Every structure is written in structure tokens, then in C-alpha cells.
Amino acid sequence: MTTLTRPPTDAVFHAIADPTRREILTLLRSSQRTVGDIAGNFRTSRPAISKHLRVLRTAGLITTRQAGTSTICNLNAEPLRAVNVWLRDYETLWGESLRNLKSYVEENQ
């Protein structure tokens, strides 16, 4: 039996593909939060938020620690560097396309 494992960047892309998970990351940008505090910002159930947090933790985008009965979540933005590196290649392409469009428009006015 062959087990396919995703590269770490695939897990990050998978994690940020969901709008709820992106919103959780936005919440954590300003400060650490408890799971209950995070769940209080959404209309979905706490178990659903816990599943989202598990995906984010698996991708390395958040870290968690216990503080008494609460679980504290912290943002770890480091894995997002891989996304930024991947997007940089496309920025070059977009910039070139825009320059070509500008030249075309200027030549045909």
C-alpha cells in the first residue's frame, strides 16, 4: 500500500483555501485567542471551529497551548512565506502583462 503525503506547502494552500480559516488567521494576527473566543466570532458550531483549527495547526499556521481549561491559539505566519514565494513568480508575469497592455494602449491611441 502506498501512502501519498502532501508537501508542507500543499497543507498551507489547503488551509488558506477556506474563508473561515482565513478569518481565523485574521483574528489571530492581532493577538492570541482562546478557542472559545475564536468560536464566538462565527455562526458555526464550536466543533466545526475546532476542525478548522486542527487543519490550521496541521499546516503549521497556528500553535496551541493549554492554560488551565482553555486552549490558547497563536498565529505562526512563517508557513505563509511559501505562499508568498509562489506568488512572486506570478507578480512578475502580471507586471509584464500590464506593461504590455500599457504599451499596446499607448501605441493605439
C-alpha positions in Angstrom: 0.0 0.0 0.0 1.4 3.4 -1.0 0.7 6.4 1.2 0.8 9.8 -0.5 2.0 12.6 1.6 1.5 16.2 0.7 4.4 18.7 0.7 4.1 21.2 3.5 3.2 23.9 1.1 0.1 21.9 -0.1 -1.1 21.8 3.5 -0.8 25.6 3.8 -2.6 26.2 0.5 -5.4 23.7 1.6 -5.7 25.5 4.9 -6.0 29.0 3.5 -8.4 27.9 0.8 -11.3 28.1 3.3 -12.7 31.6 4.1 -13.4 30.6 7.7 -9.8 29.5 8.2 -8.6 32.8 6.6 -10.8 34.7 9.0 -9.4 32.8 12.0 -5.9 33.7 10.8 -7.0 37.4 10.6 -8.4 37.2 14.2 -5.1 35.8 15.4 -3.0 38.5 13.7 -3.7 41.0 16.4 -3.4 38.7 19.4 -3.6 35.2 20.8 -7.1 33.9 21.5 -8.8 31.1 23.2 -10.7 28.5 21.1 -14.0 29.8 22.7 -13.2 33.4 21.8 -12.5 32.3 18.2 -15.7 30.3 18.0 -17.6 33.2 19.4 -16.8 35.2 16.2 -18.6 32.7 13.9 -22.1 31.3 13.5 -20.8 27.8 13.1 -20.6 25.3 15.9 -17.6 25.1 18.2 -16.8 21.5 17.0 -16.7 22.9 13.4 -14.3 25.7 14.5 -12.2 23.0 16.3 -11.9 21.1 13.0 -10.8 24.3 11.2 -8.2 24.9 14.0 -7.0 21.4 13.5 -6.4 22.0 9.8 -4.6 25.2 10.6 -2.5 23.5 13.3 -1.6 20.6 10.9 -0.4 23.2 8.3 1.7 24.8 11.0 -0.2 28.1 10.7 -1.2 28.1 14.4 0.2 26.8 17.6 -1.8 25.9 20.6 -1.1 25.6 24.3 -3.2 24.7 27.3 -3.8 27.4 30.0 -5.9 25.7 32.7 -9.1 24.6 30.9 -8.6 26.9 28.0 -6.7 26.2 24.8 -4.8 29.3 23.6 -4.1 29.7 19.9 -1.3 31.8 18.4 -0.6 32.7 14.8 2.5 31.3 13.2 2.8 33.1 9.9 6.1 31.5 8.9 4.5 28.9 6.6 2.8 31.7 4.6 6.3 32.6 3.3 5.9 29.6 0.9 2.7 31.1 -0.5 4.4 34.4 -0.9 7.4 32.9 -2.8 5.0 31.0 -5.0 3.0 34.2 -5.8 6.1 36.2 -6.5 6.6 34.3 -9.8 3.1 35.4 -10.8 3.7 39.0 -9.8 6.5 39.1 -12.5 4.1 37.7 -15.1 1.3 40.2 -14.1 3.7 43.1 -14.2 4.9 42.1 -17.6 1.4 41.7 -18.9 0.4 45.1 -17.6 3.4 46.7 -19.2 2.5 45.1 -22.5 -1.1 46.3 -22.2 0.1 49.8 -21.4 2.3 49.8 -24.5 -0.5 48.5 -26.6 -2.9 51.2 -25.4 -0.4 53.9 -25.9 0.5 52.8 -29.4 -3.2 52.5 -30.5 -4.5 55.8 -29.2 
